[in-house]
Amino acid sequence: MIEFKDAVWKAAKSMKLAKSPLVASYNVYDIKDTGGARLVIQLKAPVKIISESTLAPASTTPYHRLVFDLSKI
């Protein structure tokens, strides 16, 4: 679970990832009391985050994006 303070989630609020070897699904919930978004990721196996980065808005996607590179433990 990851909480993003003062963030607005613009992507799909939930998704099943049948073809992913590590991630089964994710759901995003609005944080009512403090604002922001809560990302809950269901994993298929134990993982570690090997890198993380941000992507600036692009011509086809006007929002900032977070990227997590996961590896099976």
C-alpha positions, 0 to 999 in steps of 0.5 A: 500500500502506498499513500500519495498526499494531495495527489489526484489519480487520473488512471484507471482506479482498478485493474487486473493484470493476468499477464503480469508475473508479479502483480495480480491487480491494483486498486486506488482509493481516494483518501477522504479525511486528508486528501490524496490517493491510496494505491493497494497492489495485490502481488502474485509473489514476494517482490522488492523494488529495484528502482523507482522514477518519475516521468514528466507529462508528455504530449499524449499523457498530460500527467506526471507518472510514477514508475516502480521496477519490481523484482521477485525475491 
